[in-house]
Amino acid sequence: MDFPQPLIRGRLKQRYKRFFADCVLEDGTEVTAHCPNPGAMLGLNMAGLPVWLSKSDDPKRKLAHTLELVEIDGAPVGVNTMHPNRLVAEALAAGAIPELAGYDSVRREVKYGRASRVDFLLQGEGRPDCWLEVKNCHLSRTPGLAEFPDCVAARSSKHLQELEDMAAAGDRAVVLFIVQRGDCESFAACHELDPTFARALERAADAGVEVLAYACDMAAEGVRIARRIPWRRGPG
């Protein structure tokens, strides 16, 4: 996934009300950017951190800028939670996720479960339907370890139960964590911040839900799903 225009570099002044980020651009201009991330952004919301912003030319937008990347020790981390589904769609089309390759049809936002919509439904002749939920991950508190979630994620726990139901019905069910950073070599559920989700993930895996985690190559020019990293069961 390439960014349509070059990103603009600056520094974070403050992130507030979840969806707003005041930033100072390199030329000294102060802007308020849209922050497309409902989570806590632990470790990525401190004043002074280098950031990269996109800018839209759409005159109907209230905020022209969007917070895309935050730099930690020189490494860009993606904070836009809208990107993982786009990245997965691109990777599925290219056959870049071997575990999910070979399906004839890929549909998005298909109704299932308890008034929910699954991110992707993969279908192929002679194969069970594959229900795929995608989760964005950018938390890393221990070097090399990515964690999800960074705050209580009740909706994600609900999705796991719905995937369990699909697996119980004989279909294939997969939860895919997209780690928008390139400095992590393994993934774990964050028991400390959401023990309910952590337990739900292990229960789902035991019930037949497949757990995948993929790290990304991150750059100011674009983001790519790069490689699978192992899931570490138990407290991270």
DARABEL-V851941 format. One record per backbone hydrogen bond with DSSP energy under -1.0 kcal/mol. CO is the residue of the C=O (numbers start at 1). NH is the residue of the N-H. E is the energy in kcal/mol with one decimal. If there is no record, write none. Layout:
{{CO | NH | E} {CO | NH | E}}
This chain:
{{1 | 223 | -2.7} {8 | 53 | -2.9} {9 | 26 | -1.5} {10 | 51 | -2.4} {11 | 24 | -2.6} {12 | 48 | -3.6} {14 | 22 | -2.9} {16 | 20 | -1.7} {17 | 19 | -3.2} {19 | 35 | -2.0} {20 | 16 | -2.5} {21 | 33 | -3.4} {22 | 13 | -3.2} {22 | 14 | -1.6} {23 | 31 | -2.7} {24 | 11 | -2.1} {25 | 28 | -2.3} {29 | 25 | -3.4} {31 | 23 | -3.0} {33 | 21 | -2.0} {34 | 67 | -2.9} {35 | 37 | -2.4} {36 | 81 | -2.5} {41 | 44 | -2.3} {46 | 49 | -1.7} {49 | 12 | -2.8} {50 | 71 | -2.9} {51 | 10 | -2.3} {52 | 68 | -2.3} {52 | 69 | -1.7} {53 | 8 | -3.5} {54 | 66 | -2.1} {58 | 61 | -1.4} {64 | 56 | -2.8} {65 | 34 | -2.8} {66 | 54 | -2.3} {68 | 79 | -2.2} {69 | 52 | -2.3} {70 | 77 | -2.2} {72 | 75 | -2.1} {75 | 72 | -2.6} {77 | 70 | -2.4} {80 | 83 | -1.4} {83 | 87 | -2.9} {84 | 88 | -2.7} {85 | 89 | -2.3} {86 | 90 | -2.2} {87 | 91 | -2.5} {88 | 92 | -3.0} {89 | 93 | -1.9} {90 | 94 | -1.4} {91 | 96 | -2.9} {97 | 100 | -2.3} {98 | 101 | -1.3} {105 | 123 | -2.4} {107 | 121 | -2.7} {110 | 118 | -2.9} {112 | 116 | -1.8} {113 | 115 | -1.2} {116 | 112 | -2.3} {118 | 110 | -1.2} {119 | 109 | -1.3} {120 | 132 | -2.8} {121 | 107 | -2.5} {122 | 130 | -2.8} {123 | 105 | -2.7} {124 | 127 | -2.1} {129 | 172 | -3.1} {130 | 122 | -2.8} {131 | 174 | -2.9} {132 | 120 | -2.0} {133 | 176 | -3.1} {135 | 178 | -3.1} {137 | 180 | -2.4} {139 | 147 | -2.7} {142 | 145 | -2.6} {144 | 185 | -2.7} {144 | 186 | -1.4} {146 | 188 | -2.1} {148 | 190 | -2.5} {153 | 157 | -1.7} {154 | 158 | -2.0} {155 | 159 | -1.9} {156 | 160 | -1.7} {157 | 161 | -1.6} {158 | 162 | -1.9} {159 | 163 | -2.3} {160 | 164 | -2.3} {161 | 165 | -1.9} {162 | 166 | -1.6} {163 | 167 | -2.4} {164 | 168 | -2.6} {165 | 169 | -1.2} {166 | 171 | -2.1} {167 | 170 | -1.5} {172 | 131 | -2.9} {173 | 210 | -2.9} {174 | 133 | -2.6} {175 | 212 | -2.6} {176 | 135 | -2.8} {177 | 214 | -2.6} {178 | 137 | -2.5} {179 | 181 | -2.0} {179 | 216 | -1.3} {180 | 78 | -2.7} {181 | 216 | -1.2} {186 | 146 | -2.8} {187 | 232 | -3.7} {188 | 148 | -1.3} {189 | 191 | -1.4} {190 | 194 | -2.1} {194 | 198 | -2.1} {195 | 199 | -2.5} {196 | 200 | -2.2} {197 | 201 | -2.5} {198 | 202 | -1.7} {199 | 203 | -2.4} {200 | 204 | -2.6} {201 | 205 | -2.4} {202 | 206 | -2.2} {203 | 207 | -1.2} {204 | 209 | -2.6} {205 | 208 | -1.4} {210 | 175 | -2.8} {212 | 177 | -2.8} {213 | 229 | -2.7} {214 | 179 | -3.0} {215 | 226 | -2.7} {215 | 227 | -1.4} {217 | 224 | -2.0} {221 | 3 | -2.2} {222 | 219 | -1.2} {224 | 217 | -2.8} {227 | 215 | -2.6} {230 | 187 | -2.7}}
